[in-house]
Amino acid sequence: MALATEANRKIVDAAREAFNAKDLDGLVEIFAESAIHVHPASPEPFKGRDAIRRNFETAMTAFPDGQNQLLGSIGQGEWICQEWLFRAHHKGALPGPGGQIVKPTNRPVELRMCIVFKVEDGKIAEAHEYYDLLGMMAQLGLVPQGA
């Protein structure tokens, strides 16, 4: 099982590296066709590669300099959990609540996130992402600090 865990960790690492390189095609290819991505900013999971691609395109547009630094990684078999530190500047349109578009604030964002991945047959089948969405919005000046 240790070998499978290590191989699956490398797949997850490749996804983070593709995001950091803004290699959208390479990133999406790492996900299974029927993958799901549970995301704190969406009431429903993103289902399938097309939806996952749109989500990453949105993130890369809103935060074009966004980088994820690996802080820690644990796993067992097909499950890999990583903590990342995301740093970026809000330079592009960001969908907000109710479909509103948040114009660029040019503010920096720094937040810790945790993502739990399930890897099946060499592809990410599930990604469950967790981060402090309200804290991010406060950093962007969209809600009062300490709200």
Secondary structure per residue as TSV (DSSP state, phi and psi in degrees):
chain	resnum	aa	ss	phi	psi
A	1	M	-	360.0	-31.5
A	2	A	H	-61.0	-37.7
A	3	L	H	-66.5	-40.7
A	4	A	H	-64.4	-42.5
A	5	T	H	-60.9	-44.9
A	6	E	H	-64.3	-41.9
A	7	A	H	-62.9	-41.2
A	8	N	H	-69.5	-35.2
A	9	R	H	-62.2	-39.4
A	10	K	H	-64.9	-33.8
A	11	I	H	-66.2	-44.0
A	12	V	H	-65.1	-41.7
A	13	D	H	-59.4	-40.3
A	14	A	H	-63.1	-35.9
A	15	A	H	-65.1	-45.4
A	16	R	H	-61.6	-43.0
A	17	E	H	-65.4	-38.4
A	18	A	H	-65.0	-40.7
A	19	F	H	-61.1	-47.6
A	20	N	H	-61.4	-33.3
A	21	A	T	-84.0	-3.5
A	22	K	T	58.9	35.5
A	23	D	-	-91.2	80.4
A	24	L	H	-61.5	-44.6
A	25	D	H	-62.2	-45.6
A	26	G	H	-63.4	-39.2
A	27	L	H	-63.8	-50.7
A	28	V	H	-64.7	-34.0
A	29	E	H	-63.2	-24.6
A	30	I	T	-72.5	-19.6
A	31	F	E	-89.3	144.2
A	32	A	E	-66.4	153.8
A	33	E	E	-53.1	-38.7
A	34	S	E	-101.5	19.9
A	35	A	E	-60.5	154.9
A	36	I	E	-122.7	146.3
A	37	H	E	-130.1	110.2
A	38	V	E	-87.3	126.1
A	39	H	-	-133.7	137.0
A	40	P	T	-62.7	-23.2
A	41	A	T	-89.8	0.6
A	42	S	-	-123.8	130.1
A	43	P	S	-68.1	-23.9
A	44	E	S	-120.8	145.9
A	45	P	-	-63.3	151.2
A	46	F	E	-79.2	126.1
A	47	K	E	-118.2	122.0
A	48	G	S	90.4	159.8
A	49	R	H	-60.1	-38.9
A	50	D	H	-62.3	-45.4
A	51	A	H	-66.4	-39.8
A	52	I	H	-65.4	-40.0
A	53	R	H	-59.1	-48.1
A	54	R	H	-59.3	-40.3
A	55	N	H	-63.1	-45.9
A	56	F	H	-67.7	-36.6
A	57	E	H	-59.8	-42.9
A	58	T	H	-60.7	-47.0
A	59	A	H	-62.8	-42.9
A	60	M	H	-70.3	-27.8
A	61	T	H	-74.1	-45.9
A	62	A	H	-69.6	-35.5
A	63	F	-	-129.9	70.6
A	64	P	T	-63.6	-21.6
A	65	D	T	-100.9	12.3
A	66	G	-	-59.9	133.8
A	67	Q	E	-134.8	139.0
A	68	N	E	-109.6	119.1
A	69	Q	E	-99.1	130.5
A	70	L	E	-73.3	125.5
A	71	L	E	-103.0	-30.5
A	72	G	E	-171.9	156.9
A	73	S	E	-148.6	133.5
A	74	I	E	-136.2	158.3
A	75	G	E	-168.0	164.3
A	76	Q	E	-150.2	113.7
A	77	G	T	62.1	-122.1
A	78	E	T	-82.0	-6.7
A	79	W	E	-101.7	126.8
A	80	I	E	-127.8	131.3
A	81	C	E	-120.9	126.6
A	82	Q	E	-128.0	143.9
A	83	E	E	-104.5	130.5
A	84	W	E	-122.6	154.0
A	85	L	E	-110.5	115.2
A	86	F	E	-96.6	127.9
A	87	R	E	-128.3	136.1
A	88	A	E	-167.3	174.4
A	89	H	E	-122.2	138.0
A	90	H	-	-79.9	99.2
A	91	K	-	-114.9	-5.1
A	92	G	S	-138.7	172.2
A	93	A	-	-58.1	139.8
A	94	L	E	-131.6	119.5
A	95	P	E	-62.4	134.3
A	96	G	-	-114.5	-169.2
A	97	P	G	-59.5	140.9
A	98	G	G	67.8	18.2
A	99	G	G	84.7	0.5
A	100	Q	-	-63.8	148.0
A	101	I	E	-103.2	124.2
A	102	V	E	-89.3	119.0
A	103	K	-	-70.0	155.3
A	104	P	-	-55.4	133.6
A	105	T	-	-98.4	-15.4
A	106	N	-	63.0	13.3
A	107	R	-	-85.6	152.0
A	108	P	E	-79.2	152.3
A	109	V	E	-129.8	137.1
A	110	E	E	-140.7	118.6
A	111	L	E	-148.4	147.9
A	112	R	E	-86.7	141.3
A	113	M	E	-137.8	156.0
A	114	C	E	-126.1	133.7
A	115	I	E	-129.5	128.9
A	116	V	E	-104.1	120.6
A	117	F	E	-110.5	144.9
A	118	K	E	-116.6	123.5
A	119	V	E	-110.2	126.3
A	120	E	E	-130.4	130.8
A	121	D	T	52.3	39.8
A	122	G	T	78.9	8.9
A	123	K	E	-129.8	152.3
A	124	I	E	-75.7	118.8
A	125	A	E	-94.2	-31.3
A	126	E	E	-143.6	144.3
A	127	A	E	-137.7	121.8
A	128	H	E	-114.7	106.7
A	129	E	E	-101.7	136.2
A	130	Y	E	-133.1	129.5
A	131	Y	E	-159.6	168.4
A	132	D	-	-82.5	89.7
A	133	L	H	-63.2	-41.3
A	134	L	H	-64.6	-39.6
A	135	G	H	-62.7	-39.5
A	136	M	H	-63.6	-44.0
A	137	M	H	-62.6	-36.4
A	138	A	H	-64.5	-41.0
A	139	Q	H	-62.3	-32.0
A	140	L	T	-81.4	-4.2
A	141	G	T	79.4	20.0
A	142	L	S	-94.1	-16.2
A	143	V	S	-139.9	156.6
A	144	P	-	-62.8	144.0
A	145	Q	T	-59.9	140.9
A	146	G	T	78.0	11.2
A	147	A	-	-69.5	360.0
